[in-house]
């Protein structure tokens, strides 16, 4: 992880006090800072730009999800040593690495040296993504309409940290779900989406047992009985990843190795057409052993 990317494990019960009808700036102090930053981006992109109702943006998956937030270093400078007004200040951004430079590097270094004493830098949250571990509610039916993703409260009742006790799957194999990928408009086109997606996928591939702790023998037997007895219970996450992608950016997810599942059809979330797309990661036995 670079200094510009923060990782938040599942917040769990600490988000019990989160008020979905209030902005991130109005939440109680116990809400983790990284999660506040994630919500600030989601509010800008989904609520303000895409007109998703504020109360639908926070959902039942947030407490049990892994969250990443990307930051930009935004500097303001004043030529005479005085701080300029923030609305008119010169700004420069740095995300992981500086932007590629095609200008005169010597001149840039000289200007930076002259202005160093009169400049300040702020870390600004500009992008986010979350990873939702299993279990998941049933896939949306083709042609159906829903609130944004899992805002309807259909999440199975599984406490964070207690997923080893019970598993409920809607398909033959456990999967993770990436979602809430959002980048602030002024920072798009800088590779932030790739940074966030790759960070989440890399972490998942290296931590399969955190994604889905192996079942105890008793839990596995209980699950077999639920399935009618004699059935094999798949208690390992084997790298399967799902996204509920907006139809308009299907090509974007394809660039990251996801393939459209035509059988899932198209459904409506908050007036926006969505589709299901899958990718499988390579989860090695070494990674599984290392993450125990």
QUINORCOR-V375673 format. One record per residue. N is the residue number from 1. RES is the residue in one small letter. PHI is phi in whole degrees, -180 to 180 (none if undefined). PSI is psi in whole degrees, -180 to 180 (NA if undefined). Layout:
n=N res=RES phi=PHI psi=PSI
n=N res=RES phi=PHI psi=PSI
//
This chain:
n=1 res=x phi=none psi=135
n=2 res=x phi=-87 psi=172
n=3 res=x phi=-67 psi=-10
n=4 res=x phi=-101 psi=10
n=5 res=x phi=-134 psi=123
n=6 res=x phi=-110 psi=145
n=7 res=x phi=-120 psi=132
n=8 res=x phi=-123 psi=113
n=9 res=x phi=-63 psi=170
n=10 res=x phi=-51 psi=119
n=11 res=x phi=-68 psi=-26
n=12 res=x phi=65 psi=-138
n=13 res=x phi=-67 psi=-15
n=14 res=x phi=-63 psi=-21
n=15 res=x phi=-90 psi=5
n=16 res=x phi=-61 psi=-28
n=17 res=x phi=-90 psi=7
n=18 res=x phi=-75 psi=126
n=19 res=x phi=-97 psi=108
n=20 res=x phi=-68 psi=-13
n=21 res=x phi=-94 psi=4
n=22 res=x phi=-121 psi=153
n=23 res=x phi=-69 psi=164
n=24 res=x phi=-61 psi=-28
n=25 res=x phi=-75 psi=-11
n=26 res=x phi=-108 psi=9
n=27 res=x phi=-83 psi=163
n=28 res=x phi=-68 psi=157
n=29 res=x phi=-65 psi=-23
n=30 res=x phi=-74 psi=-11
n=31 res=x phi=-68 psi=128
n=32 res=x phi=-56 psi=142
n=33 res=x phi=-61 psi=-42
n=34 res=x phi=-61 psi=-39
n=35 res=x phi=-69 psi=-38
n=36 res=x phi=-58 psi=-43
n=37 res=x phi=-64 psi=-42
n=38 res=x phi=-60 psi=-43
n=39 res=x phi=-68 psi=-32
n=40 res=x phi=-62 psi=-38
n=41 res=x phi=-72 psi=-45
n=42 res=x phi=-63 psi=-36
n=43 res=x phi=-65 psi=-42
n=44 res=x phi=-66 psi=-44
n=45 res=x phi=-82 psi=-51
n=46 res=x phi=-86 psi=-43
n=47 res=x phi=-79 psi=-50
n=48 res=x phi=-78 psi=-49
n=49 res=x phi=-77 psi=-48
n=50 res=x phi=-100 psi=2
n=51 res=x phi=65 psi=31
n=52 res=x phi=-74 psi=133
n=53 res=x phi=-57 psi=136
n=54 res=x phi=-54 psi=-42
n=55 res=x phi=-68 psi=-14
n=56 res=x phi=-94 psi=-13
n=57 res=x phi=-72 psi=-43
n=58 res=x phi=-83 psi=133
n=59 res=x phi=-139 psi=-177
n=60 res=x phi=-66 psi=-19
n=61 res=x phi=-81 psi=-22
n=62 res=x phi=-58 psi=-44
n=63 res=x phi=-64 psi=-26
n=64 res=x phi=-106 psi=8
n=65 res=x phi=-97 psi=158
n=66 res=x phi=-93 psi=135
n=67 res=x phi=-123 psi=141
n=68 res=x phi=-123 psi=143
n=69 res=x phi=-131 psi=129
n=70 res=x phi=-98 psi=143
n=71 res=x phi=-122 psi=153
n=72 res=x phi=-117 psi=144
n=73 res=x phi=-90 psi=111
n=74 res=x phi=-108 psi=117
n=75 res=x phi=-104 psi=143
n=76 res=x phi=-121 psi=143
n=77 res=x phi=-140 psi=151
n=78 res=x phi=-126 psi=125
n=79 res=x phi=-62 psi=-30
n=80 res=x phi=-98 psi=10
n=81 res=x phi=92 psi=-6
n=82 res=x phi=-97 psi=145
n=83 res=x phi=-72 psi=125
n=84 res=x phi=-74 psi=161
n=85 res=x phi=-63 psi=139
n=86 res=x phi=-63 psi=-23
n=87 res=x phi=-75 psi=-21
n=88 res=x phi=-121 psi=2
n=89 res=x phi=-69 psi=146
n=90 res=x phi=-68 psi=141
n=91 res=x phi=-130 psi=149
n=92 res=x phi=-137 psi=146
n=93 res=x phi=-120 psi=150
n=94 res=x phi=-139 psi=124
n=95 res=x phi=-123 psi=103
n=96 res=x phi=72 psi=-61
n=97 res=x phi=-134 psi=161
n=98 res=x phi=-66 psi=156
n=99 res=x phi=-62 psi=152
n=100 res=x phi=-59 psi=136
n=101 res=x phi=-105 psi=132
n=102 res=x phi=-120 psi=7
n=103 res=x phi=-96 psi=-165
n=104 res=x phi=-81 psi=111
n=105 res=x phi=-67 psi=-37
n=106 res=x phi=-63 psi=-43
n=107 res=x phi=-65 psi=-40
n=108 res=x phi=-64 psi=-41
n=109 res=x phi=-65 psi=-39
n=110 res=x phi=-64 psi=-44
n=111 res=x phi=-64 psi=-39
n=112 res=x phi=-65 psi=-39
n=113 res=x phi=-65 psi=-43
n=114 res=x phi=-66 psi=-34
n=115 res=x phi=-98 psi=3
n=116 res=x phi=-61 psi=-41
n=117 res=x phi=-71 psi=-21
n=118 res=x phi=-110 psi=20
n=119 res=x phi=-118 psi=154
n=120 res=x phi=-132 psi=161
n=121 res=x phi=-135 psi=141
n=122 res=x phi=-125 psi=141
n=123 res=x phi=-89 psi=119
n=124 res=x phi=-117 psi=130
n=125 res=x phi=-72 psi=124
n=126 res=x phi=-128 psi=-12
n=127 res=x phi=-155 psi=154
n=128 res=x phi=-154 psi=160
n=129 res=x phi=-155 psi=157
n=130 res=x phi=-132 psi=155
n=131 res=x phi=-122 psi=121
n=132 res=x phi=-103 psi=119
n=133 res=x phi=-78 psi=168
n=134 res=x phi=-69 psi=157
n=135 res=x phi=-88 psi=171
n=136 res=x phi=-134 psi=153
n=137 res=x phi=-71 psi=168
n=138 res=x phi=-58 psi=151
n=139 res=x phi=-63 psi=147
n=140 res=x phi=-61 psi=145
n=141 res=x phi=-76 psi=142
n=142 res=x phi=-56 psi=135
n=143 res=x phi=82 psi=-1
n=144 res=x phi=-85 psi=167
n=145 res=x phi=-123 psi=140
n=146 res=x phi=-144 psi=165
n=147 res=x phi=-71 psi=173
n=148 res=x phi=-59 psi=122
n=149 res=x phi=43 psi=-113
n=150 res=x phi=-105 psi=34
n=151 res=x phi=-76 psi=-7
n=152 res=x phi=-85 psi=0
n=153 res=x phi=74 psi=33
n=154 res=x phi=-96 psi=11
n=155 res=x phi=-67 psi=131
n=156 res=x phi=-57 psi=151
n=157 res=x phi=-80 psi=85
n=158 res=x phi=-128 psi=121
n=159 res=x phi=-76 psi=144
n=160 res=x phi=-59 psi=133
n=161 res=x phi=85 psi=-4
n=162 res=x phi=-121 psi=24
n=163 res=x phi=-71 psi=-15
n=164 res=x phi=-71 psi=-20
n=165 res=x phi=-76 psi=-33
n=166 res=x phi=-156 psi=150
n=167 res=x phi=-134 psi=136
n=168 res=x phi=-133 psi=121
n=169 res=x phi=-123 psi=148
n=170 res=x phi=-95 psi=-4
n=171 res=x phi=-139 psi=-177
n=172 res=x phi=-76 psi=-14
n=173 res=x phi=-140 psi=138
n=174 res=x phi=-64 psi=147
n=175 res=x phi=-144 psi=160
n=176 res=x phi=-104 psi=163
n=177 res=x phi=-131 psi=123
n=178 res=x phi=-89 psi=144
n=179 res=x phi=-167 psi=-180
n=180 res=x phi=53 psi=35
n=181 res=x phi=-72 psi=122
n=182 res=x phi=-151 psi=137
n=183 res=x phi=-131 psi=133
n=184 res=x phi=-60 psi=142
n=185 res=x phi=-52 psi=-46
n=186 res=x phi=-66 psi=-13
n=187 res=x phi=-111 psi=12
n=188 res=x phi=-78 psi=152
n=189 res=x phi=86 psi=7
n=190 res=x phi=-105 psi=5
n=191 res=x phi=88 psi=13
n=192 res=x phi=-69 psi=-38
n=193 res=x phi=-61 psi=-44
n=194 res=x phi=-64 psi=-42
n=195 res=x phi=-58 psi=-46
n=196 res=x phi=-71 psi=-46
n=197 res=x phi=-62 psi=-47
n=198 res=x phi=-65 psi=-36
n=199 res=x phi=-64 psi=-44
n=200 res=x phi=-67 psi=-43
n=201 res=x phi=-69 psi=-40
n=202 res=x phi=-65 psi=-43
n=203 res=x phi=-62 psi=-44
n=204 res=x phi=-61 psi=-45
n=205 res=x phi=-63 psi=-28
n=206 res=x phi=-91 psi=-10
n=207 res=x phi=-133 psi=53
n=208 res=x phi=-63 psi=-33
n=209 res=x phi=-79 psi=-18
n=210 res=x phi=-76 psi=-36
n=211 res=x phi=-62 psi=-47
n=212 res=x phi=-148 psi=95
n=213 res=x phi=-59 psi=138
n=214 res=x phi=-58 psi=145
n=215 res=x phi=-68 psi=149
n=216 res=x phi=-73 psi=162
n=217 res=x phi=-60 psi=-38
n=218 res=x phi=-67 psi=-41
n=219 res=x phi=-67 psi=-39
n=220 res=x phi=-64 psi=-42
n=221 res=x phi=-65 psi=-40
n=222 res=x phi=-61 psi=-41
n=223 res=x phi=-67 psi=-39
n=224 res=x phi=-61 psi=-41
n=225 res=x phi=-65 psi=-37
n=226 res=x phi=-61 psi=-35
n=227 res=x phi=-86 psi=6
n=228 res=x phi=102 psi=3
n=229 res=x phi=86 psi=140
n=230 res=x phi=82 psi=-11
n=231 res=x phi=-80 psi=145
n=232 res=x phi=-77 psi=136
n=233 res=x phi=-104 psi=120
n=234 res=x phi=-85 psi=101
n=235 res=x phi=-106 psi=16
n=236 res=x phi=-119 psi=142
n=237 res=x phi=-86 psi=121
n=238 res=x phi=-107 psi=22
n=239 res=x phi=99 psi=6
n=240 res=x phi=-79 psi=130
n=241 res=x phi=-129 psi=135
n=242 res=x phi=-119 psi=144
n=243 res=x phi=-128 psi=139
n=244 res=x phi=-92 psi=92
n=245 res=x phi=-92 psi=143
n=246 res=x phi=-66 psi=132
n=247 res=x phi=-55 psi=-35
n=248 res=x phi=-67 psi=-22
n=249 res=x phi=-116 psi=29
n=250 res=x phi=-56 psi=-41
n=251 res=x phi=-65 psi=-31
n=252 res=x phi=-64 psi=-48
n=253 res=x phi=-67 psi=-31
n=254 res=x phi=-63 psi=-32
n=255 res=x phi=-65 psi=-22
n=256 res=x phi=-101 psi=19
n=257 res=x phi=91 psi=10
n=258 res=x phi=-91 psi=143
n=259 res=x phi=-117 psi=135
n=260 res=x phi=-69 psi=134
n=261 res=x phi=-95 psi=99
n=262 res=x phi=-63 psi=-27
n=263 res=x phi=-68 psi=-20
n=264 res=x phi=-82 psi=-15
n=265 res=x phi=67 psi=-156
n=266 res=x phi=-126 psi=135
n=267 res=x phi=-133 psi=167
n=268 res=x phi=-104 psi=128
n=269 res=x phi=-125 psi=114
n=270 res=x phi=54 psi=38
n=271 res=x phi=82 psi=8
n=272 res=x phi=-119 psi=128
n=273 res=x phi=-68 psi=133
n=274 res=x phi=-127 psi=154
n=275 res=x phi=-135 psi=163
n=276 res=x phi=-99 psi=135
n=277 res=x phi=-135 psi=141
n=278 res=x phi=-122 psi=155
n=279 res=x phi=-150 psi=148
n=280 res=x phi=-114 psi=129
n=281 res=x phi=-92 psi=156
n=282 res=x phi=-87 psi=107
n=283 res=x phi=-105 psi=106
n=284 res=x phi=-80 psi=158
n=285 res=x phi=-62 psi=-32
n=286 res=x phi=-65 psi=-42
n=287 res=x phi=-65 psi=-39
n=288 res=x phi=-65 psi=-40
n=289 res=x phi=-69 psi=-39
n=290 res=x phi=-70 psi=-25
n=291 res=x phi=-93 psi=4
n=292 res=x phi=-67 psi=NA
//
